[in-house]
Every structure is written in structure tokens, then in C-alpha cells.
């Protein structure tokens, strides 16, 4: 009997159901976009509509089963993955009572409130958890306590969105390390909840579900879920994890000292380690990997993908029209022209994202500088290439920061997600870093990672490491140019100093930051 694996992925902008065969080949996908609406009473809020969004997930499951023609009984296992940081609160009966998406920013006052408990509280929490208040759950739970006290009193359990999907499939409330750790209420070393952190912040310390490592069967599809979705009752449901960690598995990042960059709206640098060394400066995030016994240093660059979209829409209308007429992506046209610009953009640089500083996370005002009024050298493609180089320079800085903590760097970088579709950007990244850049064939890395964990739970694969190695295939490899690497090393030193001075203007309130963490 043929066997198949399903991944359900609750992303920031959409939910998907994806079916793979046991060879890692994608056989079907159904996706529905969703929105996280702001509650106008609370600026910065991004509510998660669990009723509407589960309905969308149900449609995805139904659609992918129908379109693929695969019998529900042939699904050997289902695993879930999701955006990180999004949280769901439940009452005593296990019913959802409040939820917010990862982009929720309503709790700025609560960050200040937490910092007022003790000037060193954030550093004390970072020690065991690897997290600060910038992205974690503590300020958001405190916000519920301050603004919705009746709901807070009813709260009996907290989960992440991938756990919420498991709850909808099985009726069981569970958690796993790779996403649970992003709350900041989790012990990295022991890979368990750390209730004393919640207590230290004046919050409930008894609302944490049991923890299971990724690849563990935690339940089966319930009769009620089977009726809703068309899945077979009794199908094993297996713990998956956070999107970045499962994306790492999906591109073969399953052993210590491997590194990857996921180039989407944000760029995430992930570096695997089998030993957690705390950063005394709290510069970068430290997470549990979805691979048991591994952890990841994570450094994030803000908005490279969104910046590119802004630049395309603001300045490249002609390329958009040309692309529409020719049936090609306008970025292809823009990349061809930007490839004609020499490395270093004639000395021009820009300030968008900074190297990560997790404990004091603020970015300077966006700017371009050091260009001349010479249209032959400094045209719109020079500015476009400078944006590409900026993202690569930030990545270099993030790799150096992790090196300062661990004493280790990767020998090569796996580059995945949307940005890796650009050969020019791949080459720029290799040239800036001075190491080879490998691009995997798979375009649904997170879903493939979830399918692999499902296969572990279903007994199809022996372990995550062997499965990832056998299933991940490579599309291309980019070797750095020694000449360009020298140019970029010189540019990097200048860029770091320029960014430092630009950030000082923002700290003096003379310019507006591109982004700043809540409470700063």
C-alpha cells in the first residue's frame, strides 16, 4: 500500500496543506490566505481568528485530498508547523479564548512594565531561555492580564499555532521545544517549560502543556476532525515545530556547525550547535532546533524582501509593465541590469537593517548615501543592487556575531526561500561571505521539514538527520569571487561605521527608526 505524508503549515500570511510521497516529492498543495486584523481599540494589535482560520485550514485539507486523488487512509502521518511567536490561550475546557499573531505589537507598555520590575530582568530571562522581550510571549500575556482580566483569569493553557493545529486535529493540548522556546518561558538546556520565569513576571506559572520532541506521535485524527476535513479517523498526528526550524530540516540543516540563510520578508541566519553557549551581550536569539539534541543561534535581518518589493513598486513601473507584457517576473529584468553594476556599487551603500542586537533592537532610518550625481554610474539599478548588498552585509555581520559567541562559522551557507531564486543575489551573498552558497531544489522547505517529522513518527524514516540527507536535493552552488570578496570586506568596514553613526541620529530623535522593538 502506498504511503503519503501531510504537512499543515500556519504561516504569517496563509495556511497550507501539502502532501508528499515518502521520497520527499511534493504531490499536492492547497493554500488559503488569511489576515490578522487589528482591533481598533488597541493600536498595534493583530488578532488571530481561530474560527475563520480553522475553517480555511479545513478547506486546504479537503482541497489537497481532492486534487491529489490520494485516499485519506493512505496518509501515514500528519505533522504541523507554523509561524513562531503567535500564541493561543485556552480555558479549562480546552476552548480557545484569545490569540494573537507573531506580528502583534500591542504590548509596548507591558515591556516597560516588565523592565520596571528589575533593570536586569530581561538579561536574567535571556540566560536560560535565549529570548528577550522583543518577540516573546511574556509582554503579551501581561497585556491580557492588564486589559482583559476576565479572560486572563479563565486561562488554563497556552500553546503556539502549530500546537493549536494539533489540538484541532486530535483534541489534545501539547507543545514542543522548537516553537515553545520562542515564548521566553522555556529552558533551552532541559528543553522544558520554565514556570519560574512566568512567576518572576507576575504571571500564571501553571498554564503550560506537556512537551514532546518533534517527530513524536501525540494523538490521532479525531472523529469530529475526520468529519470536518475528510481525513481518516485514527491517522497519526505527529509533533512538527516552528517554521524556521522545520525549514532547516527541509534544506538538510540537521547537524552541528551547519548554517543557512532563509531569504524572505526577513532574512534569518540559522547556525546549528550541539552545545549552548550563552551570549553575555544578549545579541542574538538562541532556539531549540526541531532536531533533538541540537540548538540554533538565530540572527535576523529586517525586511530585505519587503524592501525589494517597495523598491520595485516605487521605482520600477517600467520593468513591471515590461515583465507583464513578456510574461516574466520584473525582478528578472531588474537583476539583469543590476548585474552590470560592479561589486560595491561604486562605493555607494545604504542603511536598512542593522546587525542583530536582540537586547536593544533598533534600526536606523532607511537611507542611501555616498553616491554622486552621475546617472551612468548611479542609476536605479545601482540603488537596487545596493539593497541586495546591504542584506548580504547584514548577514556577514550576523555570522560574525555568532562567531564571537561560539568561535565557529559554517564552511558553506545553504540559501533558501524567495531571495535564493535570484542568481545575482546568490552570487553577491557568496562574494560578501567568502564561502560557497548552496541552493536547494525544494521550494517548500518548511512543509518538507514537517513531512519528514511526520515520517519519523510514522516509522518511515529512522531519524531526522538521515531522512533530511537522503531527501534534500541541490539546485545550484555559487563559488565566491576573491576579487569581489576583497571589495566587500572593505565596504563592510565602512558600512558598520556609517550604520553606527546613522543609528546615533535615530537615538537623538533626529531621524525615525525603520523599526524598533516594543518599549524602546
C-alpha positions in Angstrom: 0.0 0.0 0.0 1.3 3.4 -0.9 2.0 5.7 1.9 2.0 9.5 2.0 2.7 12.3 4.4 0.8 15.5 5.1 2.1 18.8 6.4 -0.2 21.6 7.6 1.6 25.0 7.8 0.1 28.0 9.5 2.2 30.8 8.1 2.1 34.5 8.8 0.1 35.2 5.6 -1.6 31.9 4.8 -2.3 28.4 5.7 -1.4 25.4 3.5 -1.9 21.7 3.4 0.8 19.9 1.5 1.1 16.1 0.6 4.5 14.4 -0.1 5.4 10.9 -1.0 7.9 9.1 1.1 10.7 10.1 -1.4 10.1 13.8 -0.5 8.3 14.6 -3.7 5.5 17.2 -3.4 2.3 15.7 -4.8 -0.2 18.4 -3.9 -0.7 21.7 -2.2 -3.7 23.8 -1.3 -3.2 27.3 0.2 -5.6 29.9 1.6 -4.5 33.5 2.5 -5.6 34.8 5.9 -5.4 38.2 7.6 -4.7 39.1 11.2 -6.9 42.1 11.8 -6.2 45.0 14.1 -8.6 45.6 17.0 -9.0 49.4 16.6 -9.3 49.7 20.4 -5.7 48.5 20.7 -3.1 50.0 18.4 -0.6 47.6 17.1 -2.8 44.6 17.8 -3.0 41.7 15.4 -5.7 39.3 16.5 -5.8 35.6 15.3 -9.3 34.5 14.3 -9.2 30.8 15.3 -12.7 30.1 14.0 -12.3 31.6 10.5 -8.7 30.4 10.2 -9.5 26.8 11.2 -12.2 26.9 8.5 -9.5 27.9 6.0 -7.3 25.1 7.2 -10.1 22.6 6.7 -10.7 23.8 3.2 -7.0 23.3 2.4 -7.0 19.7 3.7 -10.2 18.9 1.8 -8.9 20.5 -1.4 -5.4 18.9 -1.4 -7.0 15.4 -0.8 -9.5 16.0 -3.7 -6.9 17.5 -6.1 -4.2 14.9 -5.4 -6.7 11.9 -5.6 -4.9 10.3 -2.6 -7.0 8.2 -0.3 -7.2 9.6 3.2 -6.4 6.1 4.6 -3.1 6.2 2.8 -1.9 9.2 4.8 0.7 7.6 7.1 1.1 10.7 9.3 0.4 14.4 9.6 2.7 17.0 11.2 2.1 20.7 11.8 4.3 23.7 11.5 3.6 27.5 11.9 4.9 31.0 12.3 6.7 31.4 15.6 5.7 33.6 18.5 2.0 33.5 17.8 0.2 32.3 20.9 -3.3 30.9 21.8 -4.9 30.9 25.2 -7.4 28.3 26.3 -9.9 27.9 29.1 -10.5 24.9 31.4 -12.4 23.0 28.7 -9.7 23.5 26.1 -11.6 26.1 24.2 -9.7 29.0 22.6 -10.4 32.3 24.4 -7.6 34.6 23.0 -5.0 34.5 20.3 -2.5 36.9 18.6 -0.3 36.6 15.6 3.5 36.9 15.7 3.4 40.5 14.3 1.2 41.7 17.2 2.8 44.8 18.7 0.2 46.0 21.3 2.3 45.3 24.4 4.9 48.1 24.3 3.7 49.5 27.7 3.9 46.0 29.1 7.6 45.7 28.1 8.3 48.9 30.0 6.3 47.4 33.0 8.4 44.3 32.9 11.6 46.2 32.8 10.5 48.3 35.8 10.2 45.1 37.9 14.0 44.9 37.7 16.6 46.7 35.5 18.2 43.3 34.8 15.1 41.2 34.4 15.4 40.9 30.6 19.0 39.7 30.9 18.0 37.2 33.7 15.4 35.8 31.4 17.7 35.6 28.4 20.2 33.5 30.4 18.2 30.2 30.5 15.7 31.0 27.6 17.8 32.7 24.9 15.0 35.2 24.4 14.3 38.9 25.2 11.0 40.8 25.4 11.2 41.9 21.8 9.4 38.8 20.3 8.4 36.7 23.3 5.1 35.9 24.9 5.6 37.5 28.3 4.6 41.1 27.4 1.5 39.8 25.5 0.3 37.6 28.4 0.8 40.5 30.7 -1.2 42.7 28.3 -4.1 40.2 28.6 -3.8 40.4 32.4 -3.9 44.2 32.3 -6.6 44.7 29.6 -8.7 41.6 29.6 -8.6 40.4 33.3 -11.7 38.1 32.9 -10.1 36.2 30.1 -6.8 36.1 31.9 -8.5 34.5 34.9 -10.1 31.9 32.7 -6.7 31.0 31.1 -5.6 27.4 31.8 -3.3 26.6 28.9 -1.1 28.4 26.4 0.2 26.9 23.1 1.8 28.0 19.8 -0.1 27.9 16.5 1.4 24.5 15.4 0.2 23.1 18.7 -3.2 24.7 18.0 -3.4 22.8 14.8 -2.6 19.6 16.6 -5.4 20.4 19.1 -7.9 20.9 16.3 -6.8 17.6 14.7 -6.7 15.5 17.9 -8.4 17.3 20.8 -5.0 17.2 22.7 -3.2 20.3 24.0 0.6 19.7 23.7 3.8 21.6 23.0 7.3 21.0 21.5 10.6 22.7 22.1 11.3 24.5 18.7 8.4 26.9 18.9 7.6 26.7 22.6 11.1 28.1 23.3 10.3 31.3 21.4 8.0 32.4 24.2 10.9 33.2 26.5 9.4 30.9 29.2 11.4 27.8 28.2 14.6 26.3 29.5 16.9 25.8 26.5 19.2 23.2 28.1 16.5 21.0 29.5 14.0 21.7 26.7 11.1 22.1 29.1 8.9 24.9 30.2 10.3 27.2 32.9 7.3 28.3 35.0 9.6 30.3 37.4 10.1 32.9 34.6 6.4 33.5 34.4 6.2 33.7 38.2 9.0 36.2 38.2 7.0 38.4 35.8 3.9 38.2 38.0 2.1 35.8 35.6 0.5 32.4 36.0 3.0 29.6 36.2 0.7 26.6 35.7 -0.6 27.1 32.2 2.0 25.0 30.2 1.1 21.8 28.4 3.3 18.7 28.2 6.4 18.9 25.9 7.1 16.3 23.2 10.1 16.4 20.9 9.5 16.8 17.2 8.7 13.5 15.4 6.6 12.2 18.3 3.1 10.8 17.8 0.9 12.8 20.2 -2.5 11.7 19.1 -4.7 10.7 16.1 -7.2 12.4 14.0 -10.5 12.6 16.0 -13.9 11.5 14.7 -15.0 15.1 14.7 -12.0 16.3 12.8 -12.4 13.5 10.3 -15.9 14.6 9.6 -14.8 18.2 9.0 -11.7 17.5 6.9 -12.2 14.2 5.1 -9.1 12.8 6.8 -9.3 9.2 8.1 -10.1 8.9 11.8 -7.1 7.5 13.6 -4.4 8.9 11.3 -1.3 9.5 13.4 -0.7 13.2 14.3 3.0 14.0 15.0 4.7 17.0 16.5 6.4 19.3 13.9 7.7 22.6 15.1 8.4 26.2 14.3 8.7 27.3 10.6 12.4 28.2 10.7 13.5 25.0 12.4 11.4 22.8 10.1 12.7 24.8 7.2 16.2 24.0 8.4 15.4 20.3 8.3 13.8 20.7 4.8 17.2 22.0 3.5 19.3 19.5 5.3 20.5 21.6 8.2 20.5 18.7 10.7 24.0 18.6 12.1 26.2 20.8 14.3 28.1 23.7 12.7 25.9 23.9 9.6 24.5 27.3 8.6 21.6 28.5 6.5 20.1 31.8 5.4 16.3 31.9 4.8 15.7 34.9 2.5 12.1 36.1 2.7 10.5 39.2 4.0 13.0 38.9 6.8 16.4 37.1 6.4 17.1 34.6 9.1 20.6 33.2 9.7 20.4 29.9 11.5 23.5 28.2 12.9 23.3 24.7 14.4 25.1 23.8 17.6 25.2 20.8 19.9 26.2 22.9 22.8 24.5 26.1 24.0 26.9 28.9 24.9 25.1 31.9 26.3 25.8 35.3 24.8 26.7 37.7 27.6 25.7 40.6 25.4 22.3 39.1 24.6 22.9 40.0 20.9 21.2 37.1 19.1 18.4 34.7 19.7 19.0 31.1 20.8 16.4 28.5 20.0 15.9 24.8 20.3 16.2 23.1 17.0 13.5 20.6 16.0 16.2 18.0 15.9 16.6 16.6 19.4 20.0 17.4 20.9 20.6 20.4 18.6 20.0 24.2 19.1 20.2 27.1 16.8 21.7 30.6 17.1 19.4 32.8 15.1 20.2 36.3 13.8 17.5 38.2 11.9 17.8 40.9 9.2 14.8 43.1 8.9 12.7 43.4 5.7 15.1 42.6 2.8 12.2 41.0 0.9 9.8 43.8 1.8 12.3 46.4 0.9 12.8 44.9 -2.5 9.0 44.9 -3.1 8.9 48.6 -2.0 11.7 49.5 -4.4 10.1 47.5 -7.3 6.7 49.2 -6.8 8.0 52.7 -6.1 10.7 52.9 -8.9 10.4 50.1 -11.4 7.0 50.6 -13.0 8.6 50.2 -16.5 10.0 46.8 -15.5 6.7 45.7 -14.1 5.0 46.6 -17.4 7.7 45.0 -19.5 7.5 41.8 -17.4 3.7 41.7 -17.7 3.9 42.0 -21.4 6.7 39.4 -21.8 5.3 37.1 -19.2 8.3 37.2 -16.9 9.0 38.3 -13.3 10.1 42.0 -13.3 12.8 41.1 -10.8 14.5 39.1 -13.6 14.7 42.3 -15.7 16.0 44.3 -12.7 18.6 41.6 -11.8 19.9 41.5 -15.4 20.6 45.3 -15.2 21.9 45.2 -11.6 24.4 42.5 -12.6 26.1 45.1 -14.9 26.9 47.3 -11.8 30.3 46.4 -10.3 30.6 44.9 -6.8 30.4 47.6 -4.2 28.2 49.9 -6.3 31.0 52.4 -6.9 31.3 53.0 -3.1 27.6 53.7 -2.5 25.9 52.0 0.4 22.6 52.1 2.3 21.3 51.6 5.8 18.2 49.5 6.2 18.5 46.5 8.6 21.3 46.5 11.2 23.2 43.6 12.5 21.1 42.0 15.2 21.2 43.4 18.7 18.4 41.4 20.5 18.5 43.3 23.8 18.4 46.7 22.2 16.9 46.1 18.8 16.5 49.3 16.8 17.2 50.1 13.2 18.4 53.4 11.8 16.3 55.4 9.4 16.5 53.9 5.9 18.9 55.8 3.6 21.2 55.7 0.6 24.5 57.5 0.8 27.8 58.2 -0.9 26.5 58.4 -4.4 27.4 61.0 -7.0 25.1 62.9 -9.4 26.3 60.7 -12.2 23.5 58.9 -13.9 25.8 56.5 -15.8 27.2 55.1 -12.5 24.3 55.8 -10.1 21.1 54.8 -11.8 18.1 53.0 -10.3 19.9 49.6 -10.8 22.8 50.8 -8.7 20.4 51.6 -5.9 18.7 48.2 -6.4 22.0 46.3 -6.2 22.9 48.3 -3.1 19.8 46.9 -1.4 21.0 43.4 -2.3 24.4 44.1 -1.0 23.0 45.6 2.2 21.2 42.3 3.0 24.4 40.4 2.4 26.4 42.7 4.6 23.9 42.4 7.4 24.2 38.6 7.1 28.0 38.8 7.3 27.6 40.9 10.5 25.2 38.3 11.9 27.6 35.5 11.1 30.5 37.4 12.8 28.3 38.0 15.9 27.6 34.3 16.3 31.3 33.5 15.7 32.2 35.9 18.6 29.9 33.8 20.8 30.8 30.3 19.7 34.2 30.6 18.0 32.6 28.8 14.9 31.5 29.6 11.4 29.9 27.5 8.7 32.1 26.3 5.9 29.3 26.9 3.4 25.8 28.5 3.6 22.5 27.0 2.5 20.4 29.8 0.9 16.7 29.2 0.6 13.3 30.8 0.1 12.4 33.6 -2.3 15.7 35.5 -2.4 17.5 32.4 -3.5 15.6 32.4 -6.8 17.9 35.3 -7.8 21.3 34.1 -9.2 22.7 37.6 -8.7 21.7 37.7 -5.0 23.1 34.2 -4.5 26.4 35.3 -6.0 26.5 38.6 -4.0 26.0 36.6 -0.8 28.8 34.2 -1.7 31.1 37.1 -2.6 30.3 39.0 0.6 30.7 36.0 2.9 33.7 34.5 1.0 32.3 30.9 1.3 30.2 28.7 -1.1 26.4 29.2 -1.2 24.3 26.2 -2.0 20.7 26.5 -3.1 18.3 23.5 -2.6 15.8 22.4 -5.2 12.9 22.3 -2.8 10.8 25.5 -2.7 8.5 24.3 0.2 11.3 23.7 2.7 9.2 24.2 5.8 6.5 21.9 4.6 9.1 19.2 3.6 10.6 19.5 7.1 7.2 18.9 8.6 6.6 15.9 6.3 10.0 14.5 7.4 9.0 14.8 11.1 5.7 13.1 10.2 7.7 10.3 8.6 9.8 9.9 11.7 6.7 9.5 13.9 5.1 7.1 11.4 8.2 4.9 11.4 9.0 5.5 7.7 12.4 7.2 8.4 15.0 6.2 11.0 15.9 9.7 12.2 15.7 13.3 11.1 19.4 13.5 10.1 19.4 10.5 7.8 16.0 11.4 6.3 17.0 15.0 5.5 20.3 13.9 3.9 18.6 11.4 1.7 15.6 13.7 0.6 17.3 17.1 0.1 18.4 17.7 -3.4 20.5 20.7 -4.7 19.8 23.1 -7.5 23.0 25.1 -7.7 26.2 26.2 -5.9 27.9 29.6 -6.1 31.6 30.0 -5.5 32.9 33.4 -4.2 35.0 35.7 -6.3 38.2 36.5 -4.5 38.3 40.0 -6.1 34.7 40.8 -5.2 35.2 39.4 -1.7 38.1 41.9 -1.1 35.9 44.8 -2.3 33.1 43.7 0.0 35.4 43.4 3.0 36.5 47.0 2.6 32.9 48.1 2.1 31.8 46.2 5.2 34.1 48.0 7.5 32.9 51.4 6.2 29.2 50.2 6.3 29.5 49.3 10.0 30.8 52.7 11.0 28.3 54.5 8.8 25.5 52.5 10.3 26.6 53.2 13.8 26.6 57.0 13.1 23.2 56.7 11.4 21.7 54.9 14.4 23.0 57.6 16.6 21.0 60.2 14.7 17.9 58.0 15.3 18.8 57.7 19.0 18.9 61.5 19.1 15.3 61.6 17.6 16.6 63.4 14.6 15.5 60.6 12.3 12.8 57.9 12.5 13.9 54.3 13.0 12.9 51.8 10.3 11.8 49.6 13.2 12.4 49.4 17.0 11.4 46.7 19.5 8.5 47.4 21.8 9.5 49.6 24.8 12.5 51.2 23.1 
